């Protein structure tokens, strides 16, 4: 049996000692990265799921201009929601949950398809982009809003209509109603009636969507800077720097994303009320009466445009008419805050575990 080269034997012993004594840092770093992003994504999904009943409540308040109770503060919201749950079951608080994701999916894939055909940039603006590239990106966002607008209108109907009328409405019906809205035809009545065609509400949809997007981007940027993290207009596409403290790597972006959910809705709530009134008009939707949570009422409005809707709400309902259901949004903010704090505790605990593995 041939003897091994002493030099080769020494090299093997050194390599073996290094591989056994040195921690597997790349694997730990990858596991930490996946865990950080996964927890952040689950937190956002949990927040959307936990707050959907309040989204349903606030939308029902927004579209009902004849209700006596405005529910501007959170104190009356739970009382009515409990009554609704007792009379109709828990499903009445989860109406349209799936369709809200359909709207997001249609918006995302329509932007991706348009970007692939027109070469309009889909990535968020950065400091390296020229003004023409930023304008092209905003144009892409406008086109995406137009394509998803009929689905968003159909999703609103599914979210606010009462559960007392069982019509077997499903995902396919959301797409059907979206197509009907695109041509300005109301499926329930078989004629136009007071239903506003899509081209008449395209401008307010784009205006609201772009304002929401700009406020969202600014808030994310400011929050990340405030928390000592890279801003969105810097190296936003780079992964967080490797560190065992997950609260420094992933928590700031999570806070920025949650704030981007909340702040635009708070600022643009009156505009959202007007837009929802325009979407729902002429659909013959029957909603729950949130004054007593016992009856149902049909919606009947006759707005001609966005400005007419603003003027009519102000004249007939006052300034608080734009803030119907605002208390439910305040509760959503509290739920977001609680989930953020829980997520931070999870990040701290996991950071301690990963630090123990690398020591």
C-alpha positions in Angstrom: 0.0 0.0 0.0 1.5 3.3 -1.1 2.4 5.9 1.5 0.8 9.3 1.4 2.8 12.4 0.7 3.6 14.1 4.1 2.9 17.5 2.6 -0.5 16.4 1.2 -1.3 14.8 4.5 -0.6 18.0 6.4 -2.7 20.0 4.0 -5.7 17.7 4.5 -5.4 17.8 8.3 -5.4 21.7 8.2 -8.4 21.8 5.9 -10.3 19.3 8.0 -9.5 21.2 11.2 -10.8 24.5 9.6 -14.0 22.9 8.3 -14.8 21.4 11.7 -13.9 24.5 13.8 -15.3 27.2 11.5 -19.0 27.8 11.8 -21.2 27.4 8.7 -21.8 31.2 8.4 -23.0 31.3 4.8 -25.8 28.8 5.5 -26.7 30.6 8.7 -26.8 33.9 6.9 -29.0 32.5 4.2 -31.4 31.0 6.7 -31.5 34.3 8.6 -32.3 36.2 5.4 -35.1 33.8 4.4 -36.5 33.9 7.9 -36.4 37.7 8.1 -38.2 38.1 4.8 -40.6 35.3 5.6 -41.6 36.8 9.0 -42.1 40.2 7.4 -44.3 38.8 4.7 -46.4 36.8 7.1 -46.8 39.8 9.4 -48.2 41.9 6.5 -50.5 39.1 5.5 -51.7 38.6 9.1 -52.3 42.4 9.4 -54.4 42.4 6.2 -56.4 39.4 7.4 -57.0 40.7 10.9 -58.1 44.1 9.7 -60.3 43.0 6.8 -63.5 43.1 8.9 -62.8 46.7 9.7 -62.2 47.4 6.0 -65.7 45.9 5.2 -67.2 48.0 7.9 -65.6 51.3 6.8 -66.5 50.7 3.2 -70.1 50.1 4.1 -70.1 53.4 6.0 -68.5 55.2 3.1 -71.0 54.3 0.5 -74.1 54.9 2.6 -74.8 58.6 2.6 -78.2 58.3 4.3 -77.0 56.6 7.6 -77.7 58.6 10.8 -74.5 57.3 12.5 -71.2 58.2 10.9 -69.0 56.0 13.1 -66.2 58.6 12.9 -64.8 57.3 16.2 -63.9 53.7 17.1 -66.3 53.5 20.1 -69.4 52.5 18.2 -67.7 50.2 15.7 -67.4 47.0 17.8 -71.0 47.3 19.1 -72.4 47.2 15.5 -69.9 44.5 14.3 -70.9 42.2 17.2 -74.6 42.6 16.3 -73.9 41.8 12.6 -71.9 38.7 13.6 -74.7 37.4 15.8 -77.3 37.9 13.1 -75.5 36.9 10.0 -72.4 34.9 11.2 -68.7 35.6 10.9 -68.8 35.5 7.1 -70.5 38.9 7.0 -67.2 40.4 8.2 -65.1 38.7 5.6 -66.9 39.6 2.4 -64.7 40.3 -0.5 -61.5 39.1 1.2 -60.4 37.1 -1.9 -61.3 39.8 -4.4 -59.0 42.3 -2.7 -56.1 40.1 -3.6 -57.5 39.7 -7.1 -57.4 43.5 -7.6 -53.7 43.5 -6.4 -52.9 40.6 -8.8 -54.6 42.2 -11.8 -52.8 45.5 -11.1 -49.4 43.8 -10.7 -49.6 41.5 -13.8 -51.1 44.3 -16.0 -48.1 46.5 -15.1 -45.7 43.7 -15.8 -47.3 43.0 -19.2 -47.4 46.6 -20.2 -43.8 47.0 -19.0 -42.7 44.0 -21.1 -44.4 45.4 -24.2 -43.6 49.1 -23.9 -40.3 48.9 -21.9 -41.7 51.3 -19.3 -39.7 50.8 -16.1 -41.6 48.9 -13.4 -39.0 49.4 -10.6 -39.6 52.2 -8.1 -37.7 55.4 -8.9 -34.2 55.7 -7.5 -31.6 58.5 -7.4 -30.0 57.1 -10.5 -33.2 57.5 -12.7 -33.6 60.5 -15.0 -36.8 62.6 -14.9 -38.0 60.9 -18.1 -37.6 57.4 -16.6 -39.5 58.6 -13.5 -42.3 60.0 -15.7 -42.4 56.7 -17.6 -42.7 54.7 -14.4 -45.6 56.9 -13.3 -47.3 56.5 -16.7 -47.0 52.7 -16.2 -48.7 53.1 -12.8 -51.5 55.0 -14.4 -52.1 52.4 -17.0 -52.1 49.6 -14.4 -54.8 51.5 -12.4 -56.9 51.8 -15.6 -56.7 48.1 -16.2 -57.5 47.1 -12.7 -60.2 49.7 -12.2 -63.2 47.5 -13.3 -62.1 44.7 -11.0 -61.6 47.2 -8.1 -65.2 48.4 -8.7 -66.6 44.9 -8.7 -64.5 44.0 -5.6 -66.1 47.0 -3.8 -69.6 45.7 -4.5 -68.7 42.3 -3.2 -67.2 43.8 0.0 -70.1 46.0 1.0 -73.2 44.0 -0.1 -75.2 42.3 2.7 -74.8 38.6 3.4 -78.5 38.3 4.0 -79.0 37.9 0.2 -77.3 34.7 -0.9 -76.6 34.9 -4.6 -73.6 32.5 -4.9 -71.2 35.4 -5.8 -67.7 34.1 -6.5 -64.4 34.9 -8.0 -65.6 34.4 -11.6 -68.4 36.8 -10.9 -65.9 39.4 -9.9 -64.2 39.2 -13.3 -67.6 39.2 -15.0 -68.7 42.3 -13.2 -65.4 43.9 -14.0 -66.0 43.3 -17.7 -69.6 44.6 -17.4 -68.3 47.7 -15.7 -65.8 48.2 -18.5 -68.5 48.6 -21.0 -70.8 50.5 -18.6 -73.5 47.9 -18.3 -75.1 46.8 -15.1 -75.6 43.1 -14.9 -78.3 43.4 -12.2 -80.5 45.7 -14.2 -79.6 44.8 -17.7 -79.3 48.5 -18.6 -77.2 51.5 -17.9 -79.4 53.3 -15.4 -77.3 55.4 -13.0 -74.3 53.2 -13.4 -71.3 55.4 -14.3 -69.2 54.0 -17.2 -65.6 53.5 -16.5 -64.4 56.3 -18.7 -66.2 58.9 -16.4 -64.4 57.7 -13.3 -61.0 56.9 -14.8 -59.7 60.4 -13.9 -60.6 60.2 -10.2 -59.3 56.6 -10.1 -55.9 57.6 -11.5 -55.8 60.8 -9.3 -56.5 58.8 -6.1 -54.2 56.0 -7.1 -51.3 58.2 -8.0 -51.6 60.4 -4.8 -51.8 57.2 -2.8 -48.6 55.8 -4.5 -46.7 59.1 -4.1 -47.6 59.5 -0.4 -46.8 55.8 0.2 -43.4 56.1 -1.5 -42.5 59.3 0.5 -43.6 57.8 3.8 -41.5 54.7 3.2 -38.5 56.9 2.3 -38.8 59.1 5.4 -39.4 56.2 7.8 -36.3 54.3 6.5 -34.2 57.4 6.9 -35.6 58.1 10.4 -34.7 54.6 11.4 -31.2 54.8 10.0 -31.9 52.5 7.1 -31.2 52.9 3.4 -33.9 55.1 1.8 -36.1 53.8 -1.0 -34.5 56.2 -3.5 -31.0 54.9 -2.7 -30.0 51.2 -2.9 -33.6 49.9 -2.4 -33.1 46.8 -4.4 -30.1 45.6 -2.5 -30.4 43.0 0.2 -29.9 44.1 3.8 -26.4 44.0 5.1 -25.5 40.7 6.8 -25.9 41.0 10.6 -27.1 38.8 13.3 -29.5 41.5 14.6 -32.7 41.0 12.5 -34.4 44.0 14.0 -31.7 46.2 12.3 -31.9 44.4 8.9 -35.6 43.7 8.4 -37.7 45.6 11.0 -37.2 49.1 9.6 -38.5 48.1 6.2 -41.5 46.3 7.8 -42.3 49.5 9.7 -42.0 51.5 6.5 -44.4 49.2 4.7 -46.9 49.3 7.5 -46.7 53.1 7.6 -47.2 53.1 3.9 -50.4 51.2 4.4 -51.8 53.5 7.1 -50.7 57.1 6.3 -52.1 57.4 2.7 -55.4 56.0 3.8 -55.6 58.5 6.7 -54.7 61.4 4.4 -56.8 60.4 1.4 -59.8 59.1 3.3 -62.3 61.8 2.0 -61.1 61.1 -1.6 -61.6 57.4 -1.1 -65.1 58.0 0.2 -66.0 59.9 -3.0 -64.4 57.3 -5.2 -66.3 54.5 -3.6 -69.6 56.4 -4.0 -68.9 56.7 -7.7 -68.0 53.0 -8.0 -71.1 51.8 -6.3 -73.6 54.1 -8.0 -76.1 52.3 -10.2 -75.1 48.8 -9.1 -78.4 48.2 -7.1 -76.3 47.0 -4.2 -78.1 46.2 -0.9 -76.0 46.7 2.2 -76.5 46.3 5.9 -78.0 49.1 7.9 -75.2 50.1 10.3 -77.5 52.3 12.3 -79.1 49.3 14.0 -77.4 46.3 12.4 -80.8 44.7 12.0 -82.1 45.8 8.6 -80.8 46.1 5.0 -81.0 49.1 2.8 -80.6 49.7 -1.0 -78.1 52.3 -2.2 -79.5 55.0 -4.4 -77.4 58.0 -5.5 -77.3 60.3 -8.5 -73.8 61.8 -8.8 -72.7 63.0 -12.2 -69.0 63.4 -11.6 -66.3 63.5 -9.0 -66.8 67.2 -8.3 -70.5 66.8 -8.1 -70.0 64.0 -5.5 -67.7 66.2 -3.4 -70.2 69.1 -3.5 -73.2 66.9 -2.7 -71.6 65.2 0.2 -70.5 68.5 1.7 -73.9 70.2 1.3 -76.0 67.3 2.5 -73.8 65.5 5.1 -71.2 68.1 6.1 -67.5 67.7 6.4 -67.9 64.6 8.5 -69.7 63.0 5.6 -66.3 62.4 4.0 -65.2 60.6 7.2 -67.9 58.0 7.6 -66.5 54.8 9.1 -63.2 56.6 10.0 -63.3 54.9 13.4 -62.8 51.5 11.7 -59.6 52.8 10.1 -58.3 54.0 13.4 -58.9 50.5 14.8 -56.9 49.1 11.8 -54.0 51.4 12.8 -54.1 50.0 16.3 -54.1 46.4 15.0 -51.1 47.2 12.7 -49.2 48.7 15.7 -49.9 45.5 17.8 -48.7 43.2 15.0 -45.6 45.3 14.5 -44.7 45.0 18.2 -45.3 41.3 18.2 -43.1 40.9 15.1 -40.3 43.0 16.7 -40.4 40.6 19.7 -40.1 37.6 17.3 -37.2 39.3 15.5 -35.4 39.9 18.8 -35.8 36.3 19.9 -34.7 34.9 16.6 -31.7 37.3 16.6 -30.6 35.8 19.9 -30.9 32.3 18.6 -28.8 33.1 15.5 -26.2 34.8 17.6 -26.0 31.7 19.7 -25.3 29.6 16.6 -22.6 31.8 15.3 -20.7 32.0 18.6 
